[in-house]
């Protein structure tokens, strides 16, 4: 596991799980506490497309590397 591919796997997995956790458990609740419901919905709605844009490369790397372990 001490290869470049192994490190890439760990980094991709960390970014994937960490990003989901950050967005779900920290960022979204803070936004909804800080803004009125409609405004918070608009902010979160603007963040989702960029969040999902970067998700497929992370999980495809994790899945591809997982088959080689």
WOPEMO-V969180 format. One record per residue. PSI is psi in whole degrees, -180 to 180 (NA if undefined). Layout:
PSI
PSI
This chain:
-5
45
171
-41
-36
-42
-39
-40
-48
-42
-45
-43
-42
-44
-39
-57
-42
-41
-43
-44
-45
-48
-44
-46
-17
-59
-51
-48
-38
-43
-44
-26
-27
-25
159
157
-46
-43
-41
-40
-39
-42
-49
-38
-32
-28
-32
-47
-42
-34
-46
-21
-37
-6
-47
-42
-35
-50
-27
-37
-43
-46
-44
-41
-33
-33
-16
-1
NA
